[in-house]
Amino acid sequence: MYQKATLDNGLRIVTANMPHTRSVSICIFIGAGSRYEIEAQAGTSHFIEHMLFKGTQKRATAREISETIEGVGGILNGGTDKELTLYWCKVAQPHFSLALDVLADMLLHSKFDPQDIDKERQIIIEEINMSRDSPSQRVNMLIDELLWPNHPLGRDVAGSKESVAAITKNVILDYLASQYLPANAVVTVAGDIQHQEAITAVSQTLGSWTNQRTRSGYLAYKEQPAQQLCTETRDIEQAHLCLALPGLPLLHPKRFTIDLLNAILGAGMSSRLFIEIRDKLGLAYSIHSYVEHFLDSGSVTIYAGVEPKNLSTAIKAILEQLSRLKESVPESELSKAKELSKGRLLLRMEDSRSVAGWMGGQEILTNRVLSVDEVMSIIDTITAEELSQLAQELLIGSQLRLAVVGPATKYEHLEELLKL
């Protein structure tokens, strides 16, 4: 399904031909995110992502860039995470060359005008303010701090208001020179386009991109003692909680086993958490769980928003569901979780943007792309015994972390509940 080529400058190109679509999606992945930043640079990856949309020599303003793509009905966007940064564009097939030209222009010829930097700095600070004002987002920041204390993985991707205020043009350009390298990038193209056509086009636009410096590395994460509870008082109606445990890294052989455990626990309206906490007990409107995989670490996190007086009851009920995962999963539930996981994956693959993202995310982080069929085969072979064994290994009371954002109340007793 996928074809790969590497240009002389080290830039990897991965394509997927989707002749049934009328679109083409292009993703450019950079293998750098917030974990590659030292404390003084916190937020630089995210700042650069913003600045690439502000203007180039060829398209002087943000408006010119956006109008070029939106003028043909396309979508242009970007995103920064802890281990990668992404720029992407989706257009109707006849506009593929235009979309690639815009992305390459942004990547290689952005102006980084000092006035634009100062203006964008304020915009990013407002973005940080908005995230902190959202209790559901804030509690996710706090749980990261508990999971990865005193480490870049535990920081907000956007940085802090103080660190963003200190980022200068020189800091941006220095970081750009050490991370934005063709050997540290992947271009993926998915849609109604042939592999060789994509290779030729990318070679013409990005073949002259050079590796100016050796790529800077990241600080490895090592397990360390951490506090279990973090609370923040807000004058709001609900108590927002995140209950989490350390998980598995991206290349761990049991990575898909923990993903399947998560599907049983808290993915969808037929998951254990949704049925028990929402449907049966009526304790929450929103409750779900999610798994994160990083290069050398990972996590399992449960989020819920509850009535403050029901906080202890909800935590106990959630912990009960976690404990139940250590028991053997009934065959019918295992089969349902497998079909859910496979079905959701197949539905994603109908969209060219999702296919391009699927390929690029794997290639930039793992240097290979598993096909959908390979992943489904892995899921099919997972047994109930493997699920319960992994649950027993990972679900340990001393490893529990709890973050709460909610109205003023006594939270100290919550730490006593953190047992499995």
RAQUIDA-V452127 format. One record per residue. RES is the residue in one letter. PHI is phi in degrees with one decimal (NA if undefined). OMEGA is omega in degrees with one decimal (999 if undefined). NEAR is the number of other C-alpha atoms within 10 Angstrom. Layout:
# RAQUIDA-V452127
res:RES phi:PHI omega:OMEGA near:NEAR
res:RES phi:PHI omega:OMEGA near:NEAR
This chain:
# RAQUIDA-V452127
res:M phi:NA omega:-176.8 near:9
res:Y phi:-112.3 omega:173.9 near:16
res:Q phi:-127.0 omega:-174.0 near:14
res:K phi:-130.9 omega:173.9 near:16
res:A phi:-142.1 omega:176.9 near:14
res:T phi:-126.8 omega:179.2 near:15
res:L phi:-75.8 omega:-179.0 near:16
res:D phi:-60.0 omega:-179.2 near:13
res:N phi:-85.0 omega:177.4 near:16
res:G phi:96.0 omega:179.9 near:18
res:L phi:-69.6 omega:179.2 near:22
res:R phi:-92.6 omega:178.3 near:25
res:I phi:-126.1 omega:178.6 near:25
res:V phi:-123.7 omega:-177.3 near:23
res:T phi:-127.9 omega:173.0 near:26
res:A phi:-137.6 omega:179.0 near:23
res:N phi:-84.3 omega:179.7 near:19
res:M phi:-126.1 omega:-172.3 near:20
res:P phi:-65.0 omega:-179.5 near:12
res:H phi:-80.1 omega:-179.2 near:9
res:T phi:-97.2 omega:174.0 near:16
res:R phi:-107.9 omega:-177.0 near:14
res:S phi:-112.0 omega:168.3 near:22
res:V phi:-133.4 omega:176.1 near:27
res:S phi:-116.4 omega:178.6 near:29
res:I phi:-120.2 omega:174.2 near:28
res:C phi:-120.9 omega:170.9 near:30
res:I phi:-116.3 omega:179.5 near:27
res:F phi:-99.5 omega:172.1 near:27
res:I phi:-110.9 omega:-177.3 near:26
res:G phi:-79.9 omega:178.6 near:25
res:A phi:-152.2 omega:176.3 near:29
res:G phi:-151.4 omega:-170.4 near:26
res:S phi:-64.3 omega:-179.6 near:28
res:R phi:-73.3 omega:178.1 near:26
res:Y phi:-86.6 omega:-176.1 near:24
res:E phi:-97.2 omega:168.7 near:22
res:I phi:-78.1 omega:-174.7 near:14
res:E phi:-52.3 omega:-176.5 near:15
res:A phi:-69.0 omega:-179.8 near:14
res:Q phi:-99.0 omega:-170.8 near:19
res:A phi:-50.7 omega:-179.3 near:27
res:G phi:99.9 omega:-175.8 near:27
res:T phi:-67.2 omega:179.0 near:27
res:S phi:-57.3 omega:-179.6 near:30
res:H phi:-66.3 omega:178.7 near:22
res:F phi:-60.8 omega:179.6 near:21
res:I phi:-62.1 omega:178.5 near:21
res:E phi:-56.0 omega:177.3 near:19
res:H phi:-62.2 omega:-172.8 near:19
res:M phi:-68.9 omega:-179.9 near:21
res:L phi:-67.2 omega:178.1 near:22
res:F phi:-98.1 omega:-170.8 near:26
res:K phi:-94.7 omega:178.9 near:23
res:G phi:145.6 omega:178.2 near:23
res:T phi:-126.7 omega:175.9 near:23
res:Q phi:-63.7 omega:-176.4 near:12
res:K phi:-82.8 omega:178.9 near:14
res:R phi:-124.2 omega:-162.9 near:20
res:A phi:-69.0 omega:-175.1 near:13
res:T phi:-128.3 omega:175.4 near:16
res:A phi:-60.2 omega:-179.4 near:15
res:R phi:-64.1 omega:179.8 near:12
res:E phi:-63.6 omega:178.9 near:17
res:I phi:-63.9 omega:-176.6 near:23
res:S phi:-67.1 omega:-179.3 near:19
res:E phi:-66.2 omega:179.1 near:14
res:T phi:-60.3 omega:-179.6 near:16
res:I phi:-84.5 omega:-178.7 near:19
res:E phi:-68.4 omega:177.6 near:13
res:G phi:-67.8 omega:175.1 near:11
res:V phi:-113.9 omega:177.2 near:14
res:G phi:80.6 omega:-176.9 near:12
res:G phi:-89.0 omega:178.6 near:20
res:I phi:-125.5 omega:-179.7 near:16
res:L phi:-129.6 omega:-179.4 near:21
res:N phi:-160.8 omega:178.3 near:15
res:G phi:-151.9 omega:178.3 near:17
res:G phi:-164.7 omega:178.5 near:15
res:T phi:-121.8 omega:176.8 near:23
res:D phi:-124.6 omega:-176.1 near:17
res:K phi:-77.0 omega:-177.0 near:22
res:E phi:-124.3 omega:177.5 near:20
res:L phi:-156.8 omega:173.7 near:20
res:T phi:-126.7 omega:-173.3 near:23
res:L phi:-130.7 omega:170.5 near:23
res:Y phi:-124.3 omega:-176.5 near:22
res:W phi:-144.8 omega:179.9 near:23
res:C phi:-146.6 omega:176.8 near:22
res:K phi:-125.3 omega:-177.4 near:26
res:V phi:-138.8 omega:169.8 near:25
res:A phi:-64.6 omega:-171.1 near:18
res:Q phi:-49.7 omega:-178.3 near:16
res:P phi:-63.7 omega:-175.8 near:14
res:H phi:-103.8 omega:-179.8 near:16
res:F phi:-56.6 omega:-177.0 near:23
res:S phi:-61.9 omega:178.2 near:14
res:L phi:-64.6 omega:-179.1 near:14
res:A phi:-61.8 omega:179.1 near:26
res:L phi:-65.5 omega:178.8 near:24
res:D phi:-62.2 omega:179.6 near:16
res:V phi:-65.3 omega:-179.1 near:21
res:L phi:-63.2 omega:179.5 near:24
res:A phi:-65.6 omega:178.5 near:18
res:D phi:-62.0 omega:177.9 near:20
res:M phi:-61.8 omega:-175.3 near:23
res:L phi:-69.2 omega:-172.3 near:18
res:L phi:-101.5 omega:-170.0 near:16
res:H phi:-129.9 omega:176.8 near:15
res:S phi:-64.6 omega:-171.6 near:20
res:K phi:-81.8 omega:-173.9 near:20
res:F phi:51.8 omega:179.0 near:18
res:D phi:-64.2 omega:-177.9 near:14
res:P phi:-54.7 omega:178.4 near:11
res:Q phi:-66.3 omega:177.3 near:9
res:D phi:-65.9 omega:178.7 near:15
res:I phi:-61.6 omega:-179.5 near:21
res:D phi:-64.6 omega:179.3 near:14
res:K phi:-67.7 omega:-178.3 near:11
res:E phi:-69.1 omega:176.9 near:17
res:R phi:-57.0 omega:-179.9 near:21
res:Q phi:-67.5 omega:178.1 near:14
res:I phi:-62.8 omega:-179.8 near:13
res:I phi:-67.0 omega:176.5 near:21
res:I phi:-61.5 omega:175.6 near:19
res:E phi:-66.3 omega:176.0 near:13
res:E phi:-63.6 omega:176.8 near:14
res:I phi:-62.7 omega:178.1 near:18
res:N phi:-59.1 omega:-179.2 near:13
res:M phi:-62.3 omega:179.3 near:13
res:S phi:-64.1 omega:-179.4 near:16
res:R phi:-70.4 omega:178.2 near:14
res:D phi:-74.8 omega:179.2 near:12
res:S phi:-91.1 omega:-176.8 near:11
res:P phi:-59.0 omega:-178.9 near:22
res:S phi:-67.0 omega:176.3 near:20
res:Q phi:-75.3 omega:-178.1 near:14
res:R phi:-63.5 omega:-178.3 near:20
res:V phi:-67.3 omega:174.9 near:26
res:N phi:-70.0 omega:174.3 near:21
res:M phi:-66.9 omega:-177.6 near:19
res:L phi:-66.0 omega:-179.8 near:24
res:I phi:-68.5 omega:175.5 near:26
res:D phi:-63.7 omega:178.6 near:22
res:E phi:-64.5 omega:177.5 near:22
res:L phi:-74.6 omega:-178.5 near:22
res:L phi:-73.0 omega:-177.0 near:30
res:W phi:-129.9 omega:-175.8 near:22
res:P phi:-65.3 omega:176.2 near:18
res:N phi:54.9 omega:-179.4 near:14
res:H phi:-142.7 omega:-179.9 near:17
res:P phi:-55.1 omega:177.9 near:25
res:L phi:-63.0 omega:-179.5 near:24
res:G phi:-87.9 omega:-178.8 near:19
res:R phi:-91.2 omega:171.6 near:22
res:D phi:-65.0 omega:-179.8 near:22
res:V phi:-55.9 omega:-177.8 near:24
res:A phi:-76.9 omega:-175.8 near:24
res:G phi:82.4 omega:177.0 near:25
res:S phi:-110.1 omega:177.7 near:17
res:K phi:-60.4 omega:-179.3 near:18
res:E phi:-69.7 omega:-178.7 near:11
res:S phi:-69.4 omega:179.2 near:16
res:V phi:-66.0 omega:178.9 near:22
res:A phi:-63.7 omega:-175.8 near:15
res:A phi:-95.5 omega:-178.2 near:14
res:I phi:-77.2 omega:-178.4 near:19
res:T phi:-106.2 omega:176.6 near:16
res:K phi:-60.3 omega:-180.0 near:15
res:N phi:-64.2 omega:176.9 near:9
res:V phi:-62.1 omega:179.8 near:14
res:I phi:-62.1 omega:-176.8 near:18
res:L phi:-66.8 omega:179.1 near:14
res:D phi:-67.8 omega:178.7 near:11
res:Y phi:-65.6 omega:178.9 near:20
res:L phi:-59.0 omega:-177.7 near:15
res:A phi:-67.3 omega:-176.8 near:16
res:S phi:-94.3 omega:-176.3 near:17
res:Q phi:-124.7 omega:-176.8 near:24
res:Y phi:-84.6 omega:-175.6 near:24
res:L phi:-123.8 omega:-179.1 near:21
res:P phi:-58.4 omega:178.6 near:23
res:A phi:-72.1 omega:178.9 near:22
res:N phi:-112.8 omega:-177.1 near:20
res:A phi:-139.7 omega:176.4 near:23
res:V phi:-135.7 omega:172.9 near:26
res:V phi:-107.6 omega:175.9 near:30
res:T phi:-117.9 omega:179.9 near:29
res:V phi:-131.8 omega:178.9 near:34
res:A phi:-132.9 omega:179.1 near:30
res:G phi:143.2 omega:-176.3 near:27
res:D phi:-83.0 omega:-178.2 near:21
res:I phi:-153.7 omega:-179.1 near:22
res:Q phi:-84.9 omega:-177.8 near:16
res:H phi:-55.7 omega:-175.8 near:19
res:Q phi:-65.6 omega:177.4 near:12
res:E phi:-62.5 omega:178.6 near:10
res:A phi:-67.4 omega:179.4 near:23
res:I phi:-60.0 omega:-179.6 near:21
res:T phi:-60.4 omega:-177.9 near:11
res:A phi:-66.1 omega:-180.0 near:15
res:V phi:-68.2 omega:177.6 near:22
res:S phi:-60.5 omega:-179.0 near:18
res:Q phi:-69.0 omega:-175.8 near:11
res:T phi:-93.1 omega:-174.5 near:17
res:L phi:-123.8 omega:-179.3 near:21
res:G phi:-66.2 omega:-179.1 near:17
res:S phi:-89.3 omega:177.1 near:13
res:W phi:-64.4 omega:-173.7 near:18
res:T phi:-118.2 omega:174.1 near:15
res:N phi:-85.4 omega:-176.0 near:18
res:Q phi:-81.2 omega:-177.0 near:12
res:R phi:-139.7 omega:173.1 near:11
res:T phi:-78.5 omega:-177.5 near:12
res:R phi:-62.9 omega:175.1 near:17
res:S phi:-79.7 omega:-178.1 near:12
res:G phi:-90.2 omega:-178.9 near:12
res:Y phi:-130.4 omega:179.1 near:15
res:L phi:-80.1 omega:179.5 near:12
res:A phi:-64.8 omega:179.0 near:13
res:Y phi:-98.3 omega:175.4 near:17
res:K phi:-122.3 omega:179.3 near:9
res:E phi:-56.1 omega:178.6 near:10
res:Q phi:-146.3 omega:178.5 near:10
res:P phi:-58.0 omega:-178.0 near:10
res:A phi:-143.5 omega:175.5 near:16
res:Q phi:-70.6 omega:-176.0 near:16
res:Q phi:-93.9 omega:-171.7 near:20
res:L phi:-127.9 omega:173.3 near:19
res:C phi:-140.2 omega:-178.9 near:19
res:T phi:-128.6 omega:177.6 near:19
res:E phi:-140.4 omega:-176.3 near:17
res:T phi:-86.7 omega:176.9 near:13
res:R phi:-135.7 omega:176.8 near:15
res:D phi:-84.4 omega:-177.1 near:10
res:I phi:-134.8 omega:-174.8 near:13
res:E phi:-80.9 omega:-174.8 near:12
res:Q phi:-104.4 omega:165.3 near:21
res:A phi:-100.9 omega:179.8 near:25
res:H phi:-99.7 omega:-176.8 near:27
res:L phi:-127.1 omega:167.4 near:29
res:C phi:-126.9 omega:176.5 near:26
res:L phi:-112.5 omega:-170.8 near:24
res:A phi:-139.1 omega:175.4 near:25
res:L phi:-140.0 omega:172.1 near:22
res:P phi:-59.7 omega:-177.8 near:21
res:G phi:-116.3 omega:-174.8 near:21
res:L phi:-126.1 omega:176.5 near:24
res:P phi:-68.3 omega:-173.9 near:17
res:L phi:-60.2 omega:-175.4 near:19
res:L phi:-100.4 omega:179.2 near:15
res:H phi:-66.1 omega:-177.7 near:15
res:P phi:-61.1 omega:-179.9 near:9
res:K phi:-100.6 omega:-177.5 near:16
res:R phi:-56.0 omega:-177.7 near:17
res:F phi:-76.0 omega:175.5 near:18
res:T phi:-68.4 omega:178.4 near:23
res:I phi:-69.3 omega:175.5 near:20
res:D phi:-62.8 omega:179.6 near:22
res:L phi:-70.5 omega:174.1 near:21
res:L phi:-57.0 omega:179.6 near:24
res:N phi:-64.5 omega:178.1 near:22
res:A phi:-61.5 omega:177.8 near:24
res:I phi:-67.8 omega:-174.8 near:24
res:L phi:-70.5 omega:-168.4 near:25
res:G phi:-151.4 omega:178.0 near:22
res:A phi:-104.8 omega:175.9 near:22
res:G phi:94.2 omega:-175.3 near:16
res:M phi:-79.7 omega:176.4 near:13
res:S phi:-105.6 omega:179.1 near:18
res:S phi:-75.7 omega:-178.6 near:19
res:R phi:-61.1 omega:-178.9 near:24
res:L phi:-63.4 omega:-178.0 near:26
res:F phi:-64.3 omega:-177.6 near:23
res:I phi:-66.1 omega:-174.7 near:17
res:E phi:-79.3 omega:-172.2 near:17
res:I phi:-76.5 omega:-179.4 near:23
res:R phi:-91.9 omega:-172.0 near:18
res:D phi:-68.9 omega:-175.3 near:15
res:K phi:-82.5 omega:-174.3 near:10
res:L phi:-94.5 omega:179.0 near:13
res:G phi:63.5 omega:-175.1 near:13
res:L phi:-89.7 omega:-174.5 near:20
res:A phi:-148.0 omega:169.9 near:19
res:Y phi:-86.4 omega:-178.3 near:12
res:S phi:-113.0 omega:173.8 near:13
res:I phi:-152.0 omega:178.7 near:23
res:H phi:-162.9 omega:174.9 near:21
res:S phi:-128.4 omega:178.5 near:22
res:Y phi:-148.8 omega:-179.6 near:16
res:V phi:-116.7 omega:173.8 near:21
res:E phi:-120.2 omega:177.0 near:16
res:H phi:-122.8 omega:173.4 near:17
res:F phi:-115.2 omega:-174.7 near:17
res:L phi:-62.2 omega:-177.0 near:15
res:D phi:-136.1 omega:-178.5 near:13
res:S phi:-162.4 omega:178.2 near:21
res:G phi:-174.8 omega:-178.9 near:21
res:S phi:-158.3 omega:169.1 near:19
res:V phi:-123.4 omega:-174.7 near:22
res:T phi:-130.8 omega:174.7 near:26
res:I phi:-113.2 omega:176.8 near:22
res:Y phi:-116.4 omega:172.7 near:21
res:A phi:-154.5 omega:172.1 near:26
res:G phi:-117.9 omega:-173.0 near:23
res:V phi:-135.4 omega:171.1 near:23
res:E phi:-60.9 omega:-175.8 near:15
res:P phi:-51.3 omega:-178.6 near:19
res:K phi:-68.8 omega:179.6 near:11
res:N phi:-98.2 omega:-173.4 near:13
res:L phi:-59.0 omega:-179.2 near:23
res:S phi:-62.3 omega:179.7 near:15
res:T phi:-60.7 omega:-179.7 near:16
res:A phi:-65.3 omega:180.0 near:23
res:I phi:-63.2 omega:178.1 near:21
res:K phi:-60.9 omega:-179.2 near:16
res:A phi:-67.2 omega:177.3 near:17
res:I phi:-66.2 omega:179.6 near:22
res:L phi:-63.1 omega:177.1 near:19
res:E phi:-64.0 omega:178.0 near:14
res:Q phi:-67.7 omega:175.7 near:17
res:L phi:-63.8 omega:179.7 near:19
res:S phi:-61.5 omega:-179.4 near:17
res:R phi:-63.8 omega:179.1 near:16
res:L phi:-65.4 omega:179.2 near:21
res:K phi:-73.2 omega:177.9 near:18
res:E phi:-84.2 omega:-179.9 near:15
res:S phi:-66.1 omega:179.5 near:16
res:V phi:-80.7 omega:178.3 near:19
res:P phi:-57.0 omega:-176.2 near:9
res:E phi:-57.8 omega:-179.3 near:11
res:S phi:-65.1 omega:179.2 near:8
res:E phi:-71.8 omega:177.2 near:15
res:L phi:-62.4 omega:179.1 near:21
res:S phi:-61.8 omega:179.5 near:15
res:K phi:-62.7 omega:-179.8 near:15
res:A phi:-64.2 omega:178.2 near:23
res:K phi:-64.7 omega:-179.6 near:20
res:E phi:-66.6 omega:175.4 near:15
res:L phi:-61.0 omega:-177.7 near:18
res:S phi:-62.8 omega:-179.0 near:19
res:K phi:-69.1 omega:-179.1 near:18
res:G phi:-63.8 omega:178.5 near:13
res:R phi:-62.7 omega:178.8 near:11
res:L phi:-64.4 omega:-179.7 near:16
res:L phi:-64.6 omega:178.6 near:14
res:L phi:-64.2 omega:177.3 near:10
res:R phi:-60.9 omega:-173.2 near:13
res:M phi:-75.5 omega:175.2 near:17
res:E phi:-79.7 omega:-174.8 near:13
res:D phi:-105.6 omega:-177.0 near:18
res:S phi:-61.5 omega:179.0 near:25
res:R phi:-64.1 omega:179.5 near:23
res:S phi:-66.1 omega:178.8 near:17
res:V phi:-65.1 omega:178.2 near:26
res:A phi:-62.1 omega:178.5 near:26
res:G phi:-68.4 omega:177.3 near:24
res:W phi:-58.7 omega:-178.7 near:20
res:M phi:-68.0 omega:-173.9 near:25
res:G phi:-68.6 omega:179.5 near:30
res:G phi:-61.7 omega:178.2 near:24
res:Q phi:-69.6 omega:-175.6 near:15
res:E phi:-64.1 omega:-175.8 near:23
res:I phi:-70.7 omega:-176.0 near:23
res:L phi:-97.4 omega:-173.8 near:21
res:T phi:-122.3 omega:-179.7 near:13
res:N phi:65.9 omega:173.9 near:11
res:R phi:-156.1 omega:178.9 near:13
res:V phi:-124.1 omega:173.4 near:19
res:L phi:-77.9 omega:177.0 near:13
res:S phi:-76.7 omega:177.0 near:13
res:V phi:-58.5 omega:-179.8 near:16
res:D phi:-63.1 omega:178.2 near:12
res:E phi:-63.8 omega:179.8 near:11
res:V phi:-65.3 omega:179.7 near:14
res:M phi:-65.2 omega:177.0 near:18
res:S phi:-64.9 omega:177.5 near:12
res:I phi:-62.0 omega:179.9 near:12
res:I phi:-60.0 omega:-177.5 near:19
res:D phi:-62.3 omega:-175.6 near:14
res:T phi:-85.5 omega:-177.9 near:11
res:I phi:-70.1 omega:-177.2 near:16
res:T phi:-104.3 omega:177.1 near:16
res:A phi:-62.2 omega:179.4 near:18
res:E phi:-64.2 omega:178.8 near:13
res:E phi:-64.9 omega:178.6 near:17
res:L phi:-63.9 omega:-177.8 near:22
res:S phi:-67.4 omega:177.8 near:19
res:Q phi:-63.3 omega:179.1 near:15
res:L phi:-66.3 omega:178.2 near:16
res:A phi:-60.5 omega:179.2 near:21
res:Q phi:-66.4 omega:180.0 near:15
res:E phi:-73.8 omega:-172.0 near:9
res:L phi:-96.1 omega:-173.7 near:18
res:L phi:-86.9 omega:-176.4 near:22
res:I phi:-119.5 omega:-175.6 near:16
res:G phi:-54.8 omega:-177.7 near:15
res:S phi:-67.2 omega:-178.9 near:13
res:Q phi:-93.3 omega:-179.0 near:18
res:L phi:-65.9 omega:174.4 near:24
res:R phi:-128.8 omega:-179.4 near:25
res:L phi:-133.4 omega:173.7 near:25
res:A phi:-119.3 omega:-179.4 near:24
res:V phi:-135.9 omega:171.3 near:29
res:V phi:-122.3 omega:-176.9 near:27
res:G phi:-172.3 omega:-177.7 near:24
res:P phi:-67.6 omega:-175.8 near:17
res:A phi:-58.4 omega:175.6 near:14
res:T phi:-165.2 omega:179.5 near:9
res:K phi:-87.8 omega:-176.8 near:8
res:Y phi:-104.7 omega:-171.2 near:16
res:E phi:-56.7 omega:-176.1 near:10
res:H phi:-67.8 omega:-175.9 near:9
res:L phi:-62.4 omega:-177.9 near:16
res:E phi:-62.6 omega:178.8 near:15
res:E phi:-67.8 omega:-179.2 near:7
res:L phi:-80.8 omega:-170.9 near:13
res:L phi:-79.3 omega:-179.9 near:20
res:K phi:-136.0 omega:175.0 near:15
res:L phi:-132.1 omega:999 near:16
